[in-house]
Amino acid sequence: MQVSFYLLSPPQADVAAPQNELSTTPAHFALACQLCADLYRARQRVFVYTASQQQAEAFDELLWQFDAERFVPHNLAGEGPKYGAPVEISWQPPRQNRQVLINLTDTVPAFANRFSQIIEFVPVAEHDKALARARFKQYRQLGLNPDTIKAG
């Protein structure tokens, strides 16, 4: 099992930065959308795990607003085709096997061992960083050696 932690950088204070659908979104949600698009194009089936139904619905909406040229077929768990779209979003454990877990919660899910790849995020806020460090330690206790990747 491969675990990757994406380290987010503080936003650049650039007034001339273009505004788009991801501008007002938490940085790790925006990055998660981009990763969903990349993983879909790599023919990976992805499960996006959220902390609540409200968060799942917000992420679902965000993917609908994502760059039309990089459309990602997705659905909330229980909706869509019988075996789900390539990207499934839920606040509940997955019902089907998928290769990749994108974890948007503050804890390591009990079902994490069902995935061959897990993607985690280290947001900029200190409180969120502390939660990410705790997850990192928990993966290590499970005998895994998580990678860290600097997100642009």
C-alpha positions as CSV (number, residue, x, y, z in Angstrom):
1,M,0.0,0.0,0.0
2,Q,1.3,3.4,-1.0
3,V,0.5,6.5,1.1
4,S,1.2,10.0,-0.1
5,F,0.9,13.2,1.8
6,Y,0.6,16.4,-0.3
7,L,2.1,19.4,1.5
8,L,0.2,22.5,0.6
9,S,2.0,25.9,0.4
10,P,0.6,29.1,1.8
11,P,-1.3,31.0,-1.0
12,Q,0.6,33.6,-2.8
13,A,-0.7,37.1,-2.3
14,D,-0.9,38.0,-5.9
15,V,-3.8,40.4,-6.6
16,A,-3.5,39.8,-10.4
17,A,-4.2,36.0,-10.0
18,P,-7.1,34.9,-12.2
19,Q,-10.2,33.9,-10.4
20,N,-11.9,30.6,-11.3
21,E,-14.2,28.0,-9.8
22,L,-11.5,26.8,-7.4
23,S,-10.4,30.2,-6.1
24,T,-12.7,30.2,-3.0
25,T,-12.3,26.4,-2.4
26,P,-10.0,25.0,0.3
27,A,-6.6,24.4,-1.3
28,H,-6.7,20.6,-0.6
29,F,-10.2,20.3,-2.2
30,A,-8.9,22.0,-5.3
31,L,-5.9,19.8,-5.4
32,A,-8.1,16.7,-4.8
33,C,-10.2,17.7,-7.9
34,Q,-7.0,17.9,-10.0
35,L,-5.8,14.6,-8.7
36,C,-9.2,13.0,-9.5
37,A,-8.9,14.2,-13.1
38,D,-5.3,12.8,-13.3
39,L,-6.3,9.5,-11.8
40,Y,-9.3,9.2,-14.0
41,R,-7.1,9.7,-17.1
42,A,-4.8,7.0,-15.7
43,R,-7.8,4.7,-15.6
44,Q,-7.8,4.4,-11.8
45,R,-11.0,4.0,-9.8
46,V,-11.1,6.5,-7.0
47,F,-13.0,6.8,-3.7
48,V,-13.1,10.3,-2.2
49,Y,-13.9,10.0,1.6
50,T,-15.4,13.1,3.3
51,A,-16.2,13.9,6.9
52,S,-19.9,14.6,6.3
53,Q,-22.8,14.4,3.7
54,Q,-22.5,18.2,3.4
55,Q,-18.8,18.0,2.5
56,A,-19.5,15.1,0.0
57,E,-22.2,17.2,-1.7
58,A,-19.9,20.2,-1.8
59,F,-17.0,18.2,-3.3
60,D,-19.5,16.7,-5.9
61,E,-20.5,20.2,-6.9
62,L,-16.9,21.3,-7.1
63,L,-16.2,18.4,-9.6
64,W,-19.2,19.5,-11.7
65,Q,-17.7,23.0,-11.9
66,F,-14.2,21.7,-12.7
67,D,-12.5,22.5,-16.0
68,A,-14.8,21.2,-18.8
69,E,-11.9,19.9,-20.8
70,R,-10.8,17.7,-17.8
71,F,-14.3,16.4,-17.0
72,V,-14.3,13.7,-14.4
73,P,-17.2,11.2,-14.4
74,H,-18.2,11.0,-10.7
75,N,-21.2,10.5,-8.4
76,L,-22.1,10.4,-4.8
77,A,-22.2,6.9,-3.4
78,G,-25.5,5.1,-4.3
79,E,-26.1,7.3,-7.3
80,G,-25.3,6.7,-10.9
81,P,-24.5,3.4,-12.6
82,K,-24.6,0.0,-10.8
83,Y,-20.9,-0.1,-10.2
84,G,-20.5,3.6,-9.7
85,A,-18.6,6.2,-11.8
86,P,-14.8,6.1,-11.9
87,V,-14.8,8.6,-9.0
88,E,-17.2,8.0,-6.1
89,I,-17.7,10.4,-3.3
90,S,-19.1,9.5,0.2
91,W,-19.0,10.2,3.9
92,Q,-19.7,6.5,4.5
93,P,-17.3,3.5,3.9
94,P,-17.1,2.3,0.3
95,R,-19.3,-0.6,-0.9
96,Q,-17.0,-1.6,-3.8
97,N,-13.3,-2.0,-4.3
98,R,-11.4,0.8,-5.8
99,Q,-7.6,1.4,-6.2
100,V,-7.2,4.9,-4.8
101,L,-8.5,6.5,-1.6
102,I,-8.5,10.3,-1.4
103,N,-9.0,11.1,2.3
104,L,-10.5,14.5,3.1
105,T,-11.2,13.7,6.7
106,D,-9.1,14.3,9.9
107,T,-8.6,10.6,10.7
108,V,-7.2,7.5,9.0
109,P,-10.3,5.6,7.9
110,A,-10.8,2.1,9.4
111,F,-11.2,0.7,5.8
112,A,-7.9,2.3,4.5
113,N,-6.3,-1.1,4.1
114,R,-8.7,-1.9,1.2
115,F,-6.8,0.5,-1.1
116,S,-3.5,0.1,-2.9
117,Q,-3.0,3.9,-2.9
118,I,-4.0,6.5,-0.3
119,I,-3.8,10.3,-0.8
120,E,-3.7,12.6,2.2
121,F,-3.2,16.3,2.5
122,V,-1.3,18.6,4.9
123,P,-3.1,22.0,4.8
124,V,-1.4,25.2,5.8
125,A,-3.4,25.9,9.0
126,E,-1.5,24.7,12.2
127,H,-4.5,22.8,13.6
128,D,-4.9,20.9,10.3
129,K,-1.1,20.3,10.1
130,A,-1.2,18.7,13.6
131,L,-4.1,16.4,12.5
132,A,-2.1,15.4,9.4
133,R,1.0,14.7,11.5
134,A,-1.2,12.4,13.7
135,R,-2.4,10.5,10.6
136,F,1.2,10.3,9.3
137,K,2.3,8.7,12.6
138,Q,-0.7,6.3,12.5
139,Y,0.3,5.1,9.0
140,R,3.8,4.5,10.3
141,Q,2.4,2.5,13.2
142,L,0.6,0.4,10.6
143,G,4.1,-0.4,9.1
144,L,3.8,1.9,6.2
145,N,6.3,4.6,5.1
146,P,4.3,7.5,3.7
147,D,5.7,9.7,1.0
148,T,5.6,13.5,1.1
149,I,5.0,15.5,-2.0
150,K,5.2,19.3,-2.2
151,A,2.1,20.6,-3.9
152,G,2.7,23.7,-6.1
